[in-house]
Amino acid sequence: MTTITKILIANRGEIACRILRTLDRMGIPGVLVYHAIDADSPAVKMASETIKIDGQTPVAAYLDMEQIIAACKKTQADAVHPGFGFLAENPEFARRLELENITFIGPLPETMELMGNKIKARSFCLENDFPLAPSVTESDSEEDFIRLAKSIGVPLLIKAAAGGGGKGMHIVRDIDRLEEAMHLAKGEALRSFGDDTIYAERYVEQPRHIEVQILADHHGNVVHLGERECSIQRRFQKIIEESPAPMLAPDLRNLICETALSIAMKAGYHNAGTVEFILAPDNNFYFLEMNTRIQVEHPVTEMVTGLDIVELQIRIARDETLPMRQDEITSKGHSIEMRLYAEDPENDFMPAIGQLLTYQLPEGEDIRVDNGFTERMNVTSAFDPMLAKLVIHGMDRKDAVKRAICALEKSLVLGVTTNIDFLKQILSHPVFSKGQIDTGFITRHAEDLLPTPLTEEQRNLLLAAAALSHRDFIDPDFNVPQPYATIGNWRN
Amino acid sequence: MRRRIDIENQQYEVTVFGRPEERFFQVADGAPKPVSLSLEENENDAHTIQIGNNRTQIRMAAKGEMVYASAFGRTVSLCIVDPVEQAAQASGGRGNKARSPMPGTVVEVNVTAGDHIKKGQPMMTIESMKILTVISAPRDGEVLQVHFEPGKTFDKNAVLVTLVEKEEL
């Protein structure tokens, strides 16, 4: 058995809070590394011990292996939970920890190298007859790559080999723009992952993004926890996820989950991971990628299965056998997760910053909120703009959608622009309620998702309220009686 | 008192004055009309706003020149524009400053003070939320100063690069 007595969380925000909640429940002390900019984060208050880290940018601090390992040694943490992003899929980090006798809560470095590299993962699937969309990888000759990419034909998707999380991806619909897209994708890939290798694959139109949660222990037991649908996306960034996937025939569902299981088994997978697929309108499905870590949207799986994936990750890392068999895993009801982002949907979804003057999120039975912020905290542009995840459980999908809209109506965020209204529009859309979704949903229904314009009456009420609450307007010194008001812009 | 208030990317000239018992209110040009106008504070950021016979509940929070309001099933930001800032914005259109369209981080800087550049020439690459954007020169000219180095973060509308002032012909 592997001893784990104290876990250091090499992450921040809502996932750090979420992991700490499970540690608390399991009675395992948690250490948190944090950058000064996160000093007010709720996670910092929840951890038993905290170690401040630094970097050229806040992100750089959370990527600094030296500081994180030093923090482990200082606090005698014997395990690290990397969360997602940052160093979660970095094999070098996993190896460094191994050398220091610190347990990395995740798969083996070799598995990360195989599945984390999109090109290797695809070759692996090809060799083992797992379903794949036609693709071409880079070789020495850029001309060959371009020629082969053109032979696959448009639409084409250019992706980063070392990538994930939607970065470094470009859709090419006009073959003349291939080289431009390649150049941009390489730039983003180099910057995000330190590796500019790209590959191109046939882009399936109207694809559904279906993924399967996998858990595997170190004793040969591998199970799946069912599927999630993550088709509500914008620029490859997920916004709404749900489990189970709507409108998915049971046979197809089982085939997809079994395929994911086979892929994980064949790859010798350990701990938690997710196999992602593209499901085409003709019901063919193709391996997209495997994420060798816990995912942002894992709560929807937890809500329907009643399992705690972080707890299971820790138990697997402790060398325990999986506490359940595949036939003991059931899915009850329906769960929907909404990602609350600090962004302005009316200004091309630009990230928003500011202070959370009012920050009220709903509570209740069947509502789970994974939150990284509290009222009065500042939202900066240092990290990606996700504020919180609102996760709903309902008896069935219709019930879940209704509760989700209700939860949004009970949410109030003032001081930073968020996508709350946008989420409401999506959930209220008739096509969404029918479950006829695919990754093109947001683009296709963009007009419907715009906010209802204010009437003149409503606008005037808002203008008056703003004016009357502002010092300039109600300070008696500034009150100018007729006829002087008509002089116009007048100052002392 | 008259101020420009921006709401949903539109600008409105709003005039309010008078005593609570008799207020004058006008949006846009024209003589302010006397109208019954009141803002009542309830609990928890909740307010009741009334203009004549129209009233509604609003949740509101303000900071600096920004007022954030939730009403009619949606959240809206209003900006009460300071006249000095308004004047500065009006004269800033000569293209001497390249501003950031959104908050982000500088990835790469391609120019330095003293460089002569052409309109459209890439000056800087920035990154925000997984997207790289190239900041190009707004016109031919000479770089006066680059305000951020690679790795530094900035807010929306921050001045990234200033060009040497062009003489008006």
Interface residues (C-beta under 8 A of the other chain):
Chain A: Q56 T57 A60 G165 G166 K167 L184 G187 E188 R191 S192 R235 Q237 E343 E346 N347 M350 P351 I353 G354 Q355 L357 T358 T380 S381 A382 D384 P385 E409 L412 V413 L414 G415 T417 T418 I420 D421 K424 P451 T452 L454 E457 Q458 R459 N460 L461 L462 L463 A464 A465 A466 A467 L468 S469 H470 D472 F473 I474 D475 F478 N479 V480 P481 Q482 A485 T486 G488 N489 R491
Chain B: M1 R2 R3 I5 I7 E8 N9 Y12 V14 T15 V16 F17 G18 R19 F24 F25 V27 A31 P32 L37 S38 L39 D45 H47 I49 I51 N54 R55 T56 I58 R59 M60 A61 A62 K63 M66 V67 Y68 A69 S70 A71 F72 G73 R74 T75 V76 S77 L78 I80 P83 P101 M102 P103 G104 T105 V107 T125 E127 S128 M129 K130 I131 L132 G151 K152 T153 F154 D155 K156
